[in-house]
């Protein structure tokens, strides 16, 4: 049974909020429900506090009410079940693979220190783990990893892991301001890599 309610709370940066039912005789559906951005039928539109929606109520793994197949007032309900997140594209994985292959070739042919390759790999794993942890905390409605921390990880060489996390985990992949700054960090990191290499600092024998 679909329930009618209003957006009571919404945090666009975190991608979740709560819906308060407007009229129902069912005690279960009378309680406010958790709303995640992935439950929206129209993911091109962001919820606004006070906006009327209709939805289905399901239980999460902990038995808490959660909205599913959320439709904004005035929109036609799709006959199809709520679509899952858009399938991951291949270009981020290819971009990261090409970058690491490039590092291997430069290390082998042009004397780049192997520690640079190892450093990128380690920091990327840590960055990916940070994204995964932040997404988990988001679902648990707990304290989140600051975005500035994720951006610093990208700047110091963890951007390959961040890019894979955005694509594979579908986390931090929609917020335009975050993505714009993220790609600035990627560019700065690559520029710094080339500059330090040309100075000889990242070449074998320097350290």
Helices and strands as residue ranges (DSSP letters): E 3-11, E 16-21, H 27-30, E 33-36, G 37-39, E 52-59, E 65-72, H 91-109, H 114-139, H 147-153, I 154-158, H 159-168, H 176-198
